[in-house]
Amino acid sequence: MSTDLSDNALRVALVAHDARKPDLVEWVGANFDAFRGASVYSTGTTGRRLSEAMPSLNITPLKSGPLGGDQQIGAMICEEKLDALIFFVDPLAPMPHDVDVKALTRLATVYDLPMACSRSTADLIVNGLMR
């Protein structure tokens, strides 16, 4: 994980399950100043919704999560190309891609990458790492 952000823009992956996409878009909007100048990576529909709501956000689109986007983020974690992962999961919905969530959690833990799966933990990351 890069801790010297003086020379590099903050690199953050933003992902959300279907029911949580509006929550993530609202949360990013409420914390927009923290994302100014950051490099944001986002999967499929999440990235499209963020881009529509905040066109000035610097988003690199990835594939849809179940079609490989989650694995793209996993590779970025392994290559230490991310500084944080915000993944709003829906714990009450059946998760056909539960294995992808577990894999990202495992990789974030192995590589000591800050990861948030809820608004409160995302707030902690944004207030501690990104400001």
N, C-alpha and C positions, 0 to 999 in steps of 0.2 A: 504494500500500500504506500502510495506517495504521501508523505507528510509535509514536504516542502512545497507549498503552493505558490511561492513567490514567482517562480518562473513558468508555472503551468496553470492552466485553467483547471478548476475543480471538475472532476469527471464523475458523473452520477448516472446510474441506471434507474429509470422510473417505469414500473410495471404495475398493472392492477387487473384483478379478475373482473369479469363482466359487471357484477353488481357493485363493485367498488370503484369502477372507472370514474363516475361522477364525483365521488369523494376525493380521489386523487387529483382530478382537475381542479376542484375547489381548493384543496390544500396547497397545490402548487401556486395557484393564483393568490392565495393569502400570504404566501412566502416568496412571491415573485422576485423581490429584491435579492434574496439569497441565491437565486439562479441566474442573475445577470452576470454574463461573462463565463458561466459554467458550460461545459460540454455535456449535453444530456443525450443519453441513449435510451430508446424506448421501443418496445415491441408493438407490432401491428396496430390494432385499433386504439390502444392506449396512446401511442405516439400521434396518430391522426387526430384524436380528440384534444390532446394537448396543443398540437399545432394550430388547430382551428380556434381554440380559446385564447391562445397566446402566440400569435404569429412571429413575434420577435424572439421567442425562445430558440436557442441554438440546439435543435434536435437532430440526431442522426437516427433515421428509422432502421429498425431491424425487422426480421420476419415475425409473423404472428408467433406467440409463445408456443402453442402446440405444434407448429410447423417448423420449429427450429430456433425461434427467437430466444427461448430460455437457454438453449445450448450455446447460442452466440454470447449471451451474457455470462454463462459459465466459463466459456473460453476467455473472455475479457478478465474475469476474476483471476483465473489461473495465470494469465499473462501480466497480472498486476496493472491493468489498464483502467481500473475503476478506483475511486476514492470512497464511494458509498453506493448502497443498493437500497432503494425504497420500493417495496413490493407489497402493495395493499392486497392481501388475500381475503377471500370470503370463506371463513371457517365453517359457515352453516350450510354451504352449498356442496352438493356432491362434486368431488374433484377428480375428473378423469385424468388430469395432468398433475395429480398429487406427487408423483415421482419426480416431476420437474421441480416442484417447490422444495421437496426434500433435498434434491441434488444441489440446488442453489444455496439452501441453508447450510448444507455440509461444506460446500466450497467456501462460502463466506466465513464460516467458522475456521476452516483449515488455514485460510489466508488472512485471517484476522481483519476482515473487511466489515466496517459498520453496516449493519443491515436492519431495516425497520420493516415490520409487517403490520403496523397499526399507526394511526395518527399520532398517538402519544409518543411512541418511539421515534417516529419521523420528526416530531417536534424537537426531541432531544438531539437528534443528529443535526438538524438544521441550526439549532441554537449553539451547539458545541463545535461542530466541524466546519460549518459553512459560513459562519459570521465572523 
